[in-house]
Amino acid sequence: MCKSPSVVYIHGFNSSPQSFKAQQLRAAWRQLGLPEQHLLIPDLHHHPERAMAQLHAAIAQLEQPVLIGSSLGGYYATYLAQQHQLKALLINPAVRPHTLFANFTTEQENLYSGERWLLTQAHVQALAALEVPPPADAERFSVWLQTGDETLDYWLAEQYYSGCSVVIEQGGDHGFQRFAEHFPALFAFVGLESSALQKLDFSAFE
């Protein structure tokens, strides 16, 4: 019997486990009858150093989990995948986000919790410390981009991950439209047998 896959989902900037993609993934996971303890979606602290501590702890709970990272979570996942030799699926990932925030130290608000916090140079420096070279073992990475991303320039990710499996869809947005339609590819990447997907009711995600 094939062992159940395990996943750490890493949300993006000012997001949370309550985000649309995170909730859809959790719902699909439950539909498939996969062990709930094998899907971890940490509620990440806004400071990168604190977030990294949470993510290292989540990885330690599971046996070789697959990382799924969205936006800033994709940047985190890239660093962690190289540190821990893990597979990573990246959705509209941020590339060198510290350069975007370098002159953008201002008050922020989490879109889900309403928490307000100050983005400082310490945040920017901590993000810069997580920058790693483009993956050398590119077969462990899959990158999904939509050209309509209004927040990040998709071509930066296309260039950075050029040696990896990169899927570019026309249109869409930063939130990655039609996410649930990609579940067959997502679950194949995390190691689930295709026959198991027969349990998935796609009408629940419409």
C-alpha positions, 0 to 999 in steps of 0.5 A, a space after each residue: 500500500 502506498 504511504 499517504 503523502 504529507 504537505 506543508 502549505 505556506 501562505 503568502 504575505 499578509 495572508 493566513 490559513 484562512 486564504 482561499 487556496 489553503 481552504 480549498 486544499 484542506 477541503 480536497 484533502 478531507 474529501 480524499 480521506 487523507 490523514 489530517 495530520 499530514 497536511 500542515 498549514 501554519 499561521 505564519 508570523 509576519 517576521 521572516 525569522 519567526 515564520 522560518 522557525 514555524 516552518 522548520 518545526 512543521 517540516 520536522 513533524 512530517 516525513 519528507 513533506 512536499 512544500 506548496 508555497 504561494 507568493 511569499 510562501 513560494 520564496 520561503 518554500 524555495 529556501 526550505 526545499 534546498 535546505 531540507 532536500 524537499 520537493 516544492 510546488 510554487 504558485 506565483 512565487 515571489 523572487 527576491 522579495 526583499 528588493 520589493 520592500 526595500 523602500 516600503 517600510 510602512 504599517 501593514 494589515 493582515 487580510 484575514 486576522 486584521 492584525 496591524 504591524 510595522 514592516 521594518 528594515 529588519 524584515 527586509 534584511 531577514 528576507 534577504 538572508 533567505 535568498 538562494 541561487 536558482 535550484 540546481 536539482 530542478 526536478 524537485 521543483 514545479 512552478 505555476 505562473 499566471 501572466 495576469 498576476 497584478 502583484 508580481 511580474 511572472 517573468 521574474 519567476 520564469 527566468 529564475 526557475 528556468 531550469 525547472 518545470 514551469 507552467 505559464 497560463 495566460 490571464 489569471 491573477 495573483 491569487 491564481 484563478 481556477 486553483 481547484 482545476 489543478 488538483 489532479 496535477 497538484 496531487 500527482 506532484 505530492 505523490 498520490 496515485 491517480 486512482 485516488 482522485 476518483 473520490 474528488 468532487 470538483 463541483 464542490 469547488 465551483 
